[in-house]
Amino acid sequence: VQLQASGGGFVETGGSLRLSCAASGDIPVIKAMGWYRQSPGKQRELVALIDSDGYIKYEDFVKGRFTISRDNAKNTVYLQMNSLKPEDTAVYYCAADLDLENLGADYWGQGTQVTVSS
C-alpha cells in the first residue's frame, strides 16, 4: 500500500486548508485511514481517522473544526481543516491501519507541512 498526501501550505489564523491522501496498491486490506500530526518538540498526536465501516474519530482539539471524509471510488481520504489556529501548525501525516495505542500505523504517506500564522 502506498499513500500520497497533498494539500498542506501556509494560511492565516481562521483560514482553511484541505489535505488529501490517495491510496494505491492492495487497497482492500486497509481497515482505517487517518491523519497524525507532529510539531517540533511535541509528541505525535492523532488528528482524526475513518474506518472502512464509516466510523469516525476526532481528537477533541479538532472537533467542530476539522472534517475527515473518504471517496471510495478514488481511494482517497480528505481532511478539511477550517478555523485554523497557530497551534495547528505541524507536519501532518496520512496513515493507514493505525495503531492508536502506539500512535503508529502500518502504512505512512509523506508528511505535509501546515503552517498557520498568528
C-alpha positions in Angstrom: 0.0 0.0 0.0 1.3 3.4 -0.9 -0.1 6.7 0.4 0.4 10.0 -1.4 -0.5 13.1 0.7 -1.0 16.6 -0.6 -2.6 19.9 0.3 -0.5 21.5 3.0 0.5 25.1 3.0 0.5 28.4 4.7 -2.6 30.1 5.9 -3.6 32.8 8.3 -5.5 32.2 11.6 -9.1 31.4 10.8 -8.3 30.1 7.3 -8.9 26.7 5.8 -6.9 24.0 4.1 -7.8 20.6 2.7 -5.5 17.7 2.9 -5.8 14.7 0.6 -4.4 11.2 0.9 -4.6 8.9 -2.1 -4.0 5.2 -1.5 -2.7 2.8 -4.1 -1.7 -0.9 -4.1 -3.5 -3.5 -2.1 -6.4 -1.3 -1.1 -8.9 -3.9 0.2 -6.6 -4.7 3.1 -6.9 -1.2 4.5 -9.2 -1.1 7.5 -8.8 2.5 8.5 -7.1 5.7 7.3 -6.4 8.9 9.2 -4.1 11.7 10.0 -1.5 12.2 12.6 0.4 15.4 13.2 3.7 16.4 14.8 5.1 19.8 15.6 8.7 20.4 16.8 9.3 19.4 20.3 6.0 17.7 20.6 4.8 14.1 20.5 3.0 12.8 17.5 -0.7 13.0 18.0 -3.8 11.6 16.3 -6.0 14.1 14.5 -8.8 12.0 13.0 -9.5 8.7 11.5 -12.2 7.0 9.4 -12.5 3.3 9.1 -13.9 1.1 6.3 -17.4 1.0 8.1 -17.5 4.7 8.2 -16.7 5.1 11.9 -15.1 8.4 12.5 -13.0 9.6 15.4 -11.7 13.1 16.1 -9.4 14.3 18.8 -11.0 16.9 21.0 -8.8 19.7 19.8 -10.2 19.5 16.2 -13.8 18.7 16.9 -16.1 21.1 15.2 -13.3 22.5 13.0 -11.9 19.6 11.0 -13.9 17.0 8.9 -12.5 13.8 7.7 -14.1 12.1 4.7 -13.4 9.4 2.1 -14.1 8.9 -1.5 -14.0 5.1 -2.0 -14.1 5.4 -5.8 -10.9 7.4 -5.7 -9.4 5.6 -2.8 -8.8 9.0 -1.2 -9.3 10.4 2.3 -9.7 14.1 2.9 -9.1 16.3 5.9 -11.0 19.6 5.6 -9.5 21.9 8.2 -11.4 25.1 9.0 -10.9 27.8 11.6 -7.3 27.0 11.7 -5.2 28.2 14.7 -1.5 28.7 15.1 -1.4 25.7 17.4 -2.5 23.6 14.4 0.9 24.2 12.8 2.6 20.9 12.3 3.6 18.3 9.8 0.5 16.2 9.0 1.0 12.5 8.1 -1.5 10.4 6.4 -1.6 6.9 7.7 -3.4 3.6 7.1 -4.3 0.8 9.5 -3.5 3.0 12.5 -2.1 1.6 15.8 -3.7 4.1 18.2 -2.1 2.7 21.3 1.3 3.3 19.9 0.5 6.3 17.7 1.7 4.3 14.8 0.4 2.8 11.6 1.2 0.0 9.1 1.4 2.5 6.2 2.5 6.1 6.0 2.4 8.8 3.5 4.9 11.6 3.3 4.3 14.4 5.7 2.8 17.7 4.5 3.5 20.9 6.3 0.7 23.0 7.6 1.6 26.5 8.9 -0.9 28.8 10.5 0.2 32.4 11.1 -1.0 34.3 14.1 
